[in-house]
Amino acid sequence: MPFSVWLTSHRRIEDVQAGAPDRLTLEDLRACLELLARSRPTRAALRPDGSTWVFRAGETLALAPLLWAGLRPNNGPQAGTIQLSVSAASPFFMANVFELLSLAALVNEELGLHAFEGVQGREVTVESHRELLDVQGAYSRELARAWQQNREQLHTHLRMPLEFPAGQQDEAPNMLMLRLEHPKPPPLAQLLAEPPEGQDVEIRGPQAVWFDRATQEPVTWFLLNNPQEVLIWPQWREAPFAQTAHSIFEVAVRLRARAGGQLIWNGDPVTPERTAWLQRYPELLGVELLQLVLNGWEPVTVRV
């Protein structure tokens, strides 16, 4: 689940949790984001659902996602509680949390809004945020532990991290998992015998991995899912999503060239038309691909 901070006119987190009518509006949200922009350069993008994505300015867009911002109406369609969230699946989660908590303290001090963090329900003020941001404190250590556990489980659960929360989720089914369908695929030892330069292979029964020889870290995973199907998916690291997407499709095409068969993406055969997003959006985010496929929403990132 995403890490969230709630901005509200209520003095108690219990009222926020109960959905008690609040009086904040989109003007209040804009004031909060303007306050953030004065403290650090940002770039904001409005999404079709009315939410706002905030990026750090001056950085590569794919590495710059900071936070999701939106108004949760609970007092008619135009008033409610403001939610600010960061993805707990992002490799930059801890840095984003620290910025979010600092913003919450600033909003409390300068705009007079109450701010509550969503883990323990603690109010975030200039005084309390010093303890929350203490890297040696219990709060930060527990967040870091939960984040590391979540990142490790992405592989075992075949999930994909999202740079911004989508709804109340910050991970999704692995949209970069490809399938090589073959009436009789060669043994994994033969199929995977020539990994890319700088990588080695390890095979354990029906599962295998190409790993970086220098760091010993996994790069690409393989699974003989049934006698006629090999699954291929990436290990999530700090590389931008678009870079990982290009890499995994190159791996899959390489294996098809060696063994034959048919590549399947998102339930249907891989064709240039279905994977045109690889070329059209060189900085595409994982959350953008998810929303493009499911909702038809145009990405924020530049089209080529």
Phi and psi restraints in degrees (value plus and minus 20) as a CYANA .aco file:
   2 PRO   PHI     -85.2   -45.2
   2 PRO   PSI     136.9   176.9
   3 PHE   PHI    -109.6   -69.6
   3 PHE   PSI     106.5   146.5
   4 SER   PHI    -145.6  -105.6
   4 SER   PSI     132.0   172.0
   5 VAL   PHI    -142.6  -102.6
   5 VAL   PSI     115.1   155.1
   6 TRP   PHI    -127.1   -87.1
   6 TRP   PSI     107.9   147.9
   7 LEU   PHI    -124.8   -84.8
   7 LEU   PSI     111.9   151.9
   8 THR   PHI    -175.3  -135.3
   8 THR   PSI     143.2   183.2
   9 SER   PHI    -109.2   -69.2
   9 SER   PSI     -30.0    10.0
  10 HIS   PHI     -95.8   -55.8
  10 HIS   PSI     131.6   171.6
  11 ARG   PHI    -115.1   -75.1
  11 ARG   PSI     -28.2    11.8
  12 ARG   PHI    -147.3  -107.3
  12 ARG   PSI     118.7   158.7
  13 ILE   PHI     -84.6   -44.6
  13 ILE   PSI     -48.3    -8.3
  14 GLU   PHI     -80.8   -40.8
  14 GLU   PSI     -55.0   -15.0
  15 ASP   PHI     -88.9   -48.9
  15 ASP   PSI     -57.8   -17.8
  16 VAL   PHI     -84.8   -44.8
  16 VAL   PSI     -66.2   -26.2
  17 GLN   PHI     -84.0   -44.0
  17 GLN   PSI     -50.7   -10.7
  18 ALA   PHI    -102.8   -62.8
  18 ALA   PSI     -26.4    13.6
  19 GLY   PHI      53.0    93.0
  19 GLY   PSI       9.7    49.7
  20 ALA   PHI     -82.0   -42.0
  20 ALA   PSI     121.7   161.7
  21 PRO   PHI     -72.7   -32.7
  21 PRO   PSI     110.3   150.3
  22 ASP   PHI    -136.5   -96.5
  22 ASP   PSI     148.5   188.5
  23 ARG   PHI    -138.2   -98.2
  23 ARG   PSI     -10.8    29.2
  24 LEU   PHI     -97.8   -57.8
  24 LEU   PSI     131.3   171.3
  25 THR   PHI    -149.5  -109.5
  25 THR   PSI     159.5   199.5
  26 LEU   PHI     -82.9   -42.9
  26 LEU   PSI     -47.6    -7.6
  27 GLU   PHI     -83.8   -43.8
  27 GLU   PSI     -59.2   -19.2
  28 ASP   PHI     -85.1   -45.1
  28 ASP   PSI     -60.1   -20.1
  29 LEU   PHI     -83.4   -43.4
  29 LEU   PSI     -63.6   -23.6
  30 ARG   PHI     -81.4   -41.4
  30 ARG   PSI     -59.1   -19.1
  31 ALA   PHI     -83.4   -43.4
  31 ALA   PSI     -58.2   -18.2
  32 CYS   PHI     -85.2   -45.2
  32 CYS   PSI     -64.7   -24.7
  33 LEU   PHI     -89.7   -49.7
  33 LEU   PSI     -52.2   -12.2
  34 GLU   PHI     -87.3   -47.3
  34 GLU   PSI     -56.9   -16.9
  35 LEU   PHI     -83.0   -43.0
  35 LEU   PSI     -61.3   -21.3
  36 LEU   PHI     -83.5   -43.5
  36 LEU   PSI     -62.8   -22.8
  37 ALA   PHI     -85.4   -45.4
  37 ALA   PSI     -47.8    -7.8
  38 ARG   PHI     -95.8   -55.8
  38 ARG   PSI     -43.7    -3.7
  39 SER   PHI    -110.6   -70.6
  39 SER   PSI     -41.7    -1.7
  40 ARG   PHI    -180.9  -140.9
  40 ARG   PSI     125.7   165.7
  41 PRO   PHI     -84.2   -44.2
  41 PRO   PSI     112.9   152.9
  42 THR   PHI    -156.1  -116.1
  42 THR   PSI     145.3   185.3
  43 ARG   PHI    -151.5  -111.5
  43 ARG   PSI     110.5   150.5
  44 ALA   PHI    -134.9   -94.9
  44 ALA   PSI     126.2   166.2
  45 ALA   PHI    -154.2  -114.2
  45 ALA   PSI     104.6   144.6
  46 LEU   PHI    -102.9   -62.9
  46 LEU   PSI     112.5   152.5
  47 ARG   PHI    -120.1   -80.1
  47 ARG   PSI     142.3   182.3
  48 PRO   PHI     -80.2   -40.2
  48 PRO   PSI     -43.7    -3.7
  49 ASP   PHI    -105.8   -65.8
  49 ASP   PSI     -15.5    24.5
  50 GLY   PHI      72.3   112.3
  50 GLY   PSI     -27.6    12.4
  51 SER   PHI    -100.6   -60.6
  51 SER   PSI     148.5   188.5
  52 THR   PHI    -144.7  -104.7
  52 THR   PSI     112.9   152.9
  53 TRP   PHI    -117.5   -77.5
  53 TRP   PSI     112.6   152.6
  54 VAL   PHI    -132.9   -92.9
  54 VAL   PSI     104.7   144.7
  55 PHE   PHI    -128.5   -88.5
  55 PHE   PSI     131.8   171.8
  56 ARG   PHI     -89.9   -49.9
  56 ARG   PSI     114.2   154.2
  57 ALA   PHI    -103.9   -63.9
  57 ALA   PSI     135.4   175.4
  58 GLY   PHI      61.3   101.3
  58 GLY   PSI     -12.9    27.1
  59 GLU   PHI    -143.2  -103.2
  59 GLU   PSI     140.5   180.5
  60 THR   PHI     -74.8   -34.8
  60 THR   PSI     108.4   148.4
  61 LEU   PHI     -75.1   -35.1
  61 LEU   PSI     -59.6   -19.6
  62 ALA   PHI     -86.8   -46.8
  62 ALA   PSI     -40.1    -0.1
  63 LEU   PHI    -125.4   -85.4
  63 LEU   PSI     -14.3    25.7
  64 ALA   PHI    -127.7   -87.7
  64 ALA   PSI     -19.2    20.8
  65 PRO   PHI     -77.2   -37.2
  65 PRO   PSI     111.2   151.2
  66 LEU   PHI    -133.1   -93.1
  66 LEU   PSI     -84.0   -44.0
  67 LEU   PHI    -172.2  -132.2
  67 LEU   PSI     138.6   178.6
  68 TRP   PHI    -119.6   -79.6
  68 TRP   PSI     118.7   158.7
  69 ALA   PHI    -154.6  -114.6
  69 ALA   PSI     118.2   158.2
  70 GLY   PHI    -182.5  -142.5
  70 GLY   PSI     140.7   180.7
  71 LEU   PHI    -120.1   -80.1
  71 LEU   PSI     107.3   147.3
  72 ARG   PHI    -119.0   -79.0
  72 ARG   PSI      77.1   117.1
  73 PRO   PHI     -82.4   -42.4
  73 PRO   PSI     113.2   153.2
  74 ASN   PHI    -166.5  -126.5
  74 ASN   PSI      -6.6    33.4
  75 ASN   PHI    -165.2  -125.2
  75 ASN   PSI      41.5    81.5
  76 GLY   PHI      65.4   105.4
  76 GLY   PSI     157.9   197.9
  77 PRO   PHI     -95.9   -55.9
  77 PRO   PSI     -34.5     5.5
  78 GLN   PHI    -133.0   -93.0
  78 GLN   PSI     -19.0    21.0
  79 ALA   PHI    -157.5  -117.5
  79 ALA   PSI     128.3   168.3
  80 GLY   PHI     152.3   192.3
  80 GLY   PSI    -166.0  -126.0
  81 THR   PHI    -130.4   -90.4
  81 THR   PSI     120.2   160.2
  82 ILE   PHI    -108.7   -68.7
  82 ILE   PSI     113.3   153.3
  83 GLN   PHI    -135.4   -95.4
  83 GLN   PSI     110.2   150.2
  84 LEU   PHI    -139.5   -99.5
  84 LEU   PSI     106.6   146.6
  85 SER   PHI    -155.7  -115.7
  85 SER   PSI     129.6   169.6
  86 VAL   PHI    -145.0  -105.0
  86 VAL   PSI     130.7   170.7
  87 SER   PHI     -94.5   -54.5
  87 SER   PSI     105.3   145.3
  88 ALA   PHI     -99.5   -59.5
  88 ALA   PSI     -23.1    16.9
  89 ALA   PHI    -118.1   -78.1
  89 ALA   PSI     -27.2    12.8
  90 SER   PHI     -89.5   -49.5
  90 SER   PSI     122.5   162.5
  91 PRO   PHI     -85.7   -45.7
  91 PRO   PSI     -35.0     5.0
  92 PHE   PHI    -127.8   -87.8
  92 PHE   PSI       5.8    45.8
  93 PHE   PHI     -75.3   -35.3
  93 PHE   PSI     -69.9   -29.9
  94 MET   PHI     -83.3   -43.3
  94 MET   PSI     -62.1   -22.1
  95 ALA   PHI     -82.9   -42.9
  95 ALA   PSI     -60.2   -20.2
  96 ASN   PHI     -88.0   -48.0
  96 ASN   PSI     -58.1   -18.1
  97 VAL   PHI     -82.0   -42.0
  97 VAL   PSI     -65.2   -25.2
  98 PHE   PHI     -81.2   -41.2
  98 PHE   PSI     -59.7   -19.7
  99 GLU   PHI     -87.9   -47.9
  99 GLU   PSI     -59.0   -19.0
 100 LEU   PHI     -84.3   -44.3
 100 LEU   PSI     -64.8   -24.8
 101 LEU   PHI     -86.1   -46.1
 101 LEU   PSI     -56.0   -16.0
 102 SER   PHI     -84.8   -44.8
 102 SER   PSI     -60.6   -20.6
 103 LEU   PHI     -83.2   -43.2
 103 LEU   PSI     -62.2   -22.2
 104 ALA   PHI     -79.9   -39.9
 104 ALA   PSI     -61.8   -21.8
 105 ALA   PHI     -85.1   -45.1
 105 ALA   PSI     -58.1   -18.1
 106 LEU   PHI     -87.2   -47.2
 106 LEU   PSI     -61.6   -21.6
 107 VAL   PHI     -82.4   -42.4
 107 VAL   PSI     -61.7   -21.7
 108 ASN   PHI     -82.1   -42.1
 108 ASN   PSI     -62.6   -22.6
 109 GLU   PHI     -94.1   -54.1
 109 GLU   PSI     -63.1   -23.1
 110 GLU   PHI    -115.8   -75.8
 110 GLU   PSI     -49.3    -9.3
 111 LEU   PHI    -127.4   -87.4
 111 LEU   PSI     -29.8    10.2
 112 GLY   PHI      54.8    94.8
 112 GLY   PSI      -4.3    35.7
 113 LEU   PHI    -107.4   -67.4
 113 LEU   PSI     128.1   168.1
 114 HIS   PHI    -101.6   -61.6
 114 HIS   PSI     122.5   162.5
 115 ALA   PHI    -149.5  -109.5
 115 ALA   PSI     111.8   151.8
 116 PHE   PHI    -148.6  -108.6
 116 PHE   PSI     111.6   151.6
 117 GLU   PHI    -103.1   -63.1
 117 GLU   PSI     131.3   171.3
 118 GLY   PHI    -109.5   -69.5
 118 GLY   PSI     -19.0    21.0
 119 VAL   PHI    -107.5   -67.5
 119 VAL   PSI     -74.8   -34.8
 120 GLN   PHI    -129.5   -89.5
 120 GLN   PSI     -25.2    14.8
 121 GLY   PHI      55.9    95.9
 121 GLY   PSI       1.2    41.2
 122 ARG   PHI    -100.5   -60.5
 122 ARG   PSI     124.1   164.1
 123 GLU   PHI     -95.3   -55.3
 123 GLU   PSI     117.0   157.0
 124 VAL   PHI    -121.2   -81.2
 124 VAL   PSI      96.6   136.6
 125 THR   PHI    -150.6  -110.6
 125 THR   PSI     156.1   196.1
 126 VAL   PHI     -77.8   -37.8
 126 VAL   PSI     -56.8   -16.8
 127 GLU   PHI     -95.5   -55.5
 127 GLU   PSI     -67.7   -27.7
 128 SER   PHI     -93.2   -53.2
 128 SER   PSI     -46.3    -6.3
 129 HIS   PHI     -90.4   -50.4
 129 HIS   PSI     -42.2    -2.2
 130 ARG   PHI     -83.0   -43.0
 130 ARG   PSI     -61.0   -21.0
 131 GLU   PHI     -90.7   -50.7
 131 GLU   PSI     -60.8   -20.8
 132 LEU   PHI     -83.6   -43.6
 132 LEU   PSI     -52.4   -12.4
 133 LEU   PHI    -111.7   -71.7
 133 LEU   PSI     -20.2    19.8
 134 ASP   PHI     -85.2   -45.2
 134 ASP   PSI      92.4   132.4
 135 VAL   PHI     -85.1   -45.1
 135 VAL   PSI     -39.7     0.3
 136 GLN   PHI    -116.8   -76.8
 136 GLN   PSI     -21.8    18.2
 137 GLY   PHI     -98.2   -58.2
 137 GLY   PSI     143.9   183.9
 138 ALA   PHI     -83.7   -43.7
 138 ALA   PSI     -56.4   -16.4
 139 TYR   PHI     -83.6   -43.6
 139 TYR   PSI     -70.6   -30.6
 140 SER   PHI     -84.8   -44.8
 140 SER   PSI     -60.7   -20.7
 141 ARG   PHI     -83.5   -43.5
 141 ARG   PSI     -59.4   -19.4
 142 GLU   PHI     -89.2   -49.2
 142 GLU   PSI     -58.5   -18.5
 143 LEU   PHI     -82.2   -42.2
 143 LEU   PSI     -64.2   -24.2
 144 ALA   PHI     -84.0   -44.0
 144 ALA   PSI     -60.1   -20.1
 145 ARG   PHI     -83.2   -43.2
 145 ARG   PSI     -66.1   -26.1
 146 ALA   PHI     -84.8   -44.8
 146 ALA   PSI     -58.7   -18.7
 147 TRP   PHI     -84.5   -44.5
 147 TRP   PSI     -65.9   -25.9
 148 GLN   PHI     -82.7   -42.7
 148 GLN   PSI     -61.4   -21.4
 149 GLN   PHI     -82.5   -42.5
 149 GLN   PSI     -62.0   -22.0
 150 ASN   PHI     -83.5   -43.5
 150 ASN   PSI     -62.7   -22.7
 151 ARG   PHI     -84.4   -44.4
 151 ARG   PSI     -59.0   -19.0
 152 GLU   PHI     -85.2   -45.2
 152 GLU   PSI     -54.5   -14.5
 153 GLN   PHI     -97.8   -57.8
 153 GLN   PSI     -33.0     7.0
 154 LEU   PHI     -77.8   -37.8
 154 LEU   PSI     -61.8   -21.8
 155 HIS   PHI     -86.7   -46.7
 155 HIS   PSI     -70.8   -30.8
 156 THR   PHI     -87.0   -47.0
 156 THR   PSI     -48.1    -8.1
 157 HIS   PHI    -117.1   -77.1
 157 HIS   PSI     -16.8    23.2
 158 LEU   PHI      32.1    72.1
 158 LEU   PSI      32.1    72.1
 159 ARG   PHI    -132.4   -92.4
 159 ARG   PSI     143.6   183.6
 160 MET   PHI    -141.7  -101.7
 160 MET   PSI     110.1   150.1
 161 PRO   PHI     -94.0   -54.0
 161 PRO   PSI     125.6   165.6
 162 LEU   PHI    -129.1   -89.1
 162 LEU   PSI     119.0   159.0
 163 GLU   PHI     -92.8   -52.8
 163 GLU   PSI     -52.5   -12.5
 164 PHE   PHI    -145.4  -105.4
 164 PHE   PSI     127.3   167.3
 165 PRO   PHI     -79.9   -39.9
 165 PRO   PSI     123.6   163.6
 166 ALA   PHI    -137.9   -97.9
 166 ALA   PSI      89.8   129.8
 167 GLY   PHI      48.0    88.0
 167 GLY   PSI    -148.0  -108.0
 168 GLN   PHI    -125.7   -85.7
 168 GLN   PSI      -2.8    37.2
 169 GLN   PHI    -136.4   -96.4
 169 GLN   PSI     126.9   166.9
 170 ASP   PHI    -142.5  -102.5
 170 ASP   PSI      -3.3    36.7
 171 GLU   PHI    -165.9  -125.9
 171 GLU   PSI     141.9   181.9
 172 ALA   PHI    -167.9  -127.9
 172 ALA   PSI     148.3   188.3
 173 PRO   PHI     -74.4   -34.4
 173 PRO   PSI     125.3   165.3
 174 ASN   PHI     -88.0   -48.0
 174 ASN   PSI      81.6   121.6
 175 MET   PHI     -99.8   -59.8
 175 MET   PSI     -20.9    19.1
 176 LEU   PHI    -127.3   -87.3
 176 LEU   PSI      -2.2    37.8
 177 MET   PHI    -105.2   -65.2
 177 MET   PSI     103.2   143.2
 178 LEU   PHI    -131.3   -91.3
 178 LEU   PSI     137.9   177.9
 179 ARG   PHI    -144.0  -104.0
 179 ARG   PSI     109.2   149.2
 180 LEU   PHI    -121.6   -81.6
 180 LEU   PSI      87.5   127.5
 181 GLU   PHI    -115.1   -75.1
 181 GLU   PSI     112.5   152.5
 182 HIS   PHI    -172.4  -132.4
 182 HIS   PSI     115.2   155.2
 183 PRO   PHI     -81.0   -41.0
 183 PRO   PSI     -49.4    -9.4
 184 LYS   PHI    -174.1  -134.1
 184 LYS   PSI      60.6   100.6
 185 PRO   PHI     -84.6   -44.6
 185 PRO   PSI     129.2   169.2
 186 PRO   PHI     -86.9   -46.9
 186 PRO   PSI     140.7   180.7
 187 PRO   PHI     -75.4   -35.4
 187 PRO   PSI     129.3   169.3
 188 LEU   PHI     -76.4   -36.4
 188 LEU   PSI     -58.2   -18.2
 189 ALA   PHI     -79.1   -39.1
 189 ALA   PSI     -55.2   -15.2
 190 GLN   PHI    -100.5   -60.5
 190 GLN   PSI     -63.4   -23.4
 191 LEU   PHI     -83.8   -43.8
 191 LEU   PSI     -57.0   -17.0
 192 LEU   PHI    -125.6   -85.6
 192 LEU   PSI      -3.4    36.6
 193 ALA   PHI     -87.2   -47.2
 193 ALA   PSI     -40.7    -0.7
 194 GLU   PHI    -143.9  -103.9
 194 GLU   PSI      58.8    98.8
 195 PRO   PHI     -90.6   -50.6
 195 PRO   PSI     147.5   187.5
 196 PRO   PHI     -78.6   -38.6
 196 PRO   PSI     141.4   181.4
 197 GLU   PHI     -77.5   -37.5
 197 GLU   PSI     115.8   155.8
 198 GLY   PHI      67.6   107.6
 198 GLY   PSI     -19.2    20.8
 199 GLN   PHI    -139.7   -99.7
 199 GLN   PSI     135.4   175.4
 200 ASP   PHI    -144.6  -104.6
 200 ASP   PSI     151.5   191.5
 201 VAL   PHI    -141.0  -101.0
 201 VAL   PSI     124.5   164.5
 202 GLU   PHI    -152.4  -112.4
 202 GLU   PSI     111.0   151.0
 203 ILE   PHI    -141.7  -101.7
 203 ILE   PSI     108.9   148.9
 204 ARG   PHI    -150.7  -110.7
 204 ARG   PSI      76.6   116.6
 205 GLY   PHI      41.4    81.4
 205 GLY   PSI    -146.8  -106.8
 206 PRO   PHI    -102.1   -62.1
 206 PRO   PSI     -24.0    16.0
 207 GLN   PHI    -132.2   -92.2
 207 GLN   PSI     126.0   166.0
 208 ALA   PHI    -165.9  -125.9
 208 ALA   PSI     144.4   184.4
 209 VAL   PHI    -165.7  -125.7
 209 VAL   PSI     119.3   159.3
 210 TRP   PHI    -113.7   -73.7
 210 TRP   PSI     109.5   149.5
 211 PHE   PHI    -149.0  -109.0
 211 PHE   PSI     133.9   173.9
 212 ASP   PHI     -90.1   -50.1
 212 ASP   PSI     103.6   143.6
 213 ARG   PHI     -84.8   -44.8
 213 ARG   PSI     -55.2   -15.2
 214 ALA   PHI     -95.7   -55.7
 214 ALA   PSI     -63.1   -23.1
 215 THR   PHI    -118.5   -78.5
 215 THR   PSI     -34.3     5.7
 216 GLN   PHI      46.2    86.2
 216 GLN   PSI      -4.7    35.3
 217 GLU   PHI    -110.3   -70.3
 217 GLU   PSI     122.7   162.7
 218 PRO   PHI     -81.1   -41.1
 218 PRO   PSI     126.4   166.4
 219 VAL   PHI    -139.7   -99.7
 219 VAL   PSI     -69.5   -29.5
 220 THR   PHI    -157.1  -117.1
 220 THR   PSI     116.7   156.7
 221 TRP   PHI    -128.1   -88.1
 221 TRP   PSI     130.1   170.1
 222 PHE   PHI    -156.9  -116.9
 222 PHE   PSI     125.6   165.6
 223 LEU   PHI    -164.2  -124.2
 223 LEU   PSI     103.6   143.6
 224 LEU   PHI     -96.4   -56.4
 224 LEU   PSI      72.0   112.0
 225 ASN   PHI     -92.3   -52.3
 225 ASN   PSI     -54.4   -14.4
 226 ASN   PHI    -177.8  -137.8
 226 ASN   PSI     154.1   194.1
 227 PRO   PHI     -79.5   -39.5
 227 PRO   PSI     -32.6     7.4
 228 GLN   PHI    -144.8  -104.8
 228 GLN   PSI      -0.9    39.1
 229 GLU   PHI    -171.3  -131.3
 229 GLU   PSI     108.9   148.9
 230 VAL   PHI    -134.5   -94.5
 230 VAL   PSI     104.1   144.1
 231 LEU   PHI    -108.3   -68.3
 231 LEU   PSI     124.0   164.0
 232 ILE   PHI    -154.8  -114.8
 232 ILE   PSI     105.3   145.3
 233 TRP   PHI    -171.3  -131.3
 233 TRP   PSI     136.0   176.0
 234 PRO   PHI    -108.3   -68.3
 234 PRO   PSI     137.3   177.3
 235 GLN   PHI    -104.4   -64.4
 235 GLN   PSI     109.3   149.3
 236 TRP   PHI     -99.8   -59.8
 236 TRP   PSI     104.1   144.1
 237 ARG   PHI    -148.3  -108.3
 237 ARG   PSI    -170.4  -130.4
 238 GLU   PHI    -110.8   -70.8
 238 GLU   PSI     -24.2    15.8
 239 ALA   PHI     -83.2   -43.2
 239 ALA   PSI     126.1   166.1
 240 PRO   PHI     -77.2   -37.2
 240 PRO   PSI     129.8   169.8
 241 PHE   PHI     -76.2   -36.2
 241 PHE   PSI     -65.5   -25.5
 242 ALA   PHI     -81.4   -41.4
 242 ALA   PSI     -57.4   -17.4
 243 GLN   PHI     -85.2   -45.2
 243 GLN   PSI     -63.2   -23.2
 244 THR   PHI     -83.3   -43.3
 244 THR   PSI     -59.1   -19.1
 245 ALA   PHI     -83.2   -43.2
 245 ALA   PSI     -66.9   -26.9
 246 HIS   PHI     -79.4   -39.4
 246 HIS   PSI     -62.8   -22.8
 247 SER   PHI     -83.3   -43.3
 247 SER   PSI     -64.3   -24.3
 248 ILE   PHI     -90.9   -50.9
 248 ILE   PSI     -55.1   -15.1
 249 PHE   PHI     -88.2   -48.2
 249 PHE   PSI     -56.7   -16.7
 250 GLU   PHI     -83.5   -43.5
 250 GLU   PSI     -60.0   -20.0
 251 VAL   PHI     -81.3   -41.3
 251 VAL   PSI     -67.8   -27.8
 252 ALA   PHI     -82.9   -42.9
 252 ALA   PSI     -63.0   -23.0
 253 VAL   PHI     -83.7   -43.7
 253 VAL   PSI     -56.7   -16.7
 254 ARG   PHI     -83.0   -43.0
 254 ARG   PSI     -62.7   -22.7
 255 LEU   PHI     -89.8   -49.8
 255 LEU   PSI     -57.4   -17.4
 256 ARG   PHI     -85.0   -45.0
 256 ARG   PSI     -58.3   -18.3
 257 ALA   PHI     -83.6   -43.6
 257 ALA   PSI     -51.8   -11.8
 258 ARG   PHI     -99.9   -59.9
 258 ARG   PSI     -61.2   -21.2
 259 ALA   PHI    -129.1   -89.1
 259 ALA   PSI     -37.6     2.4
 260 GLY   PHI      64.4   104.4
 260 GLY   PSI    -185.1  -145.1
 261 GLY   PHI      74.0   114.0
 261 GLY   PSI    -187.4  -147.4
 262 GLN   PHI    -149.5  -109.5
 262 GLN   PSI     115.0   155.0
 263 LEU   PHI    -111.2   -71.2
 263 LEU   PSI     115.8   155.8
 264 ILE   PHI    -139.2   -99.2
 264 ILE   PSI     109.7   149.7
 265 TRP   PHI    -148.5  -108.5
 265 TRP   PSI     108.3   148.3
 266 ASN   PHI      34.6    74.6
 266 ASN   PSI      19.4    59.4
 267 GLY   PHI      72.1   112.1
 267 GLY   PSI     -29.4    10.6
 268 ASP   PHI    -157.3  -117.3
 268 ASP   PSI     143.3   183.3
 269 PRO   PHI     -79.1   -39.1
 269 PRO   PSI     126.6   166.6
 270 VAL   PHI     -93.0   -53.0
 270 VAL   PSI     104.5   144.5
 271 THR   PHI    -154.8  -114.8
 271 THR   PSI     138.6   178.6
 272 PRO   PHI     -76.6   -36.6
 272 PRO   PSI     -56.1   -16.1
 273 GLU   PHI     -87.8   -47.8
 273 GLU   PSI     -60.9   -20.9
 274 ARG   PHI     -94.4   -54.4
 274 ARG   PSI     -43.2    -3.2
 275 THR   PHI    -133.5   -93.5
 275 THR   PSI       5.1    45.1
 276 ALA   PHI     -82.7   -42.7
 276 ALA   PSI     -43.1    -3.1
 277 TRP   PHI     -80.8   -40.8
 277 TRP   PSI     -44.5    -4.5
 278 LEU   PHI     -80.4   -40.4
 278 LEU   PSI     -58.1   -18.1
 279 GLN   PHI    -111.7   -71.7
 279 GLN   PSI     -53.9   -13.9
 280 ARG   PHI     -90.5   -50.5
 280 ARG   PSI     -52.7   -12.7
 281 TYR   PHI    -145.6  -105.6
 281 TYR   PSI      67.1   107.1
 282 PRO   PHI     -88.1   -48.1
 282 PRO   PSI     -35.2     4.8
 283 GLU   PHI    -138.4   -98.4
 283 GLU   PSI       4.9    44.9
 284 LEU   PHI     -75.8   -35.8
 284 LEU   PSI     117.2   157.2
 285 LEU   PHI    -110.5   -70.5
 285 LEU   PSI     136.8   176.8
 286 GLY   PHI     -81.2   -41.2
 286 GLY   PSI     -60.7   -20.7
 287 VAL   PHI     -86.6   -46.6
 287 VAL   PSI     -50.3   -10.3
 288 GLU   PHI     -89.5   -49.5
 288 GLU   PSI     -60.8   -20.8
 289 LEU   PHI     -83.4   -43.4
 289 LEU   PSI     -61.9   -21.9
 290 LEU   PHI     -78.1   -38.1
 290 LEU   PSI     -67.9   -27.9
 291 GLN   PHI     -93.4   -53.4
 291 GLN   PSI     -49.9    -9.9
 292 LEU   PHI     -85.7   -45.7
 292 LEU   PSI     -65.4   -25.4
 293 VAL   PHI     -92.0   -52.0
 293 VAL   PSI     -64.8   -24.8
 294 LEU   PHI    -101.2   -61.2
 294 LEU   PSI     -58.0   -18.0
 295 ASN   PHI    -136.8   -96.8
 295 ASN   PSI     -31.6     8.4
 296 GLY   PHI      53.5    93.5
 296 GLY   PSI      -2.0    38.0
 297 TRP   PHI     -96.7   -56.7
 297 TRP   PSI     114.9   154.9
 298 GLU   PHI     -89.9   -49.9
 298 GLU   PSI     114.2   154.2
 299 PRO   PHI     -85.6   -45.6
 299 PRO   PSI     139.9   179.9
 300 VAL   PHI     -96.1   -56.1
 300 VAL   PSI     -55.9   -15.9
 301 THR   PHI     -85.0   -45.0
 301 THR   PSI     134.7   174.7
 302 VAL   PHI     -86.5   -46.5
 302 VAL   PSI     118.9   158.9
 303 ARG   PHI    -112.1   -72.1
 303 ARG   PSI     118.2   158.2
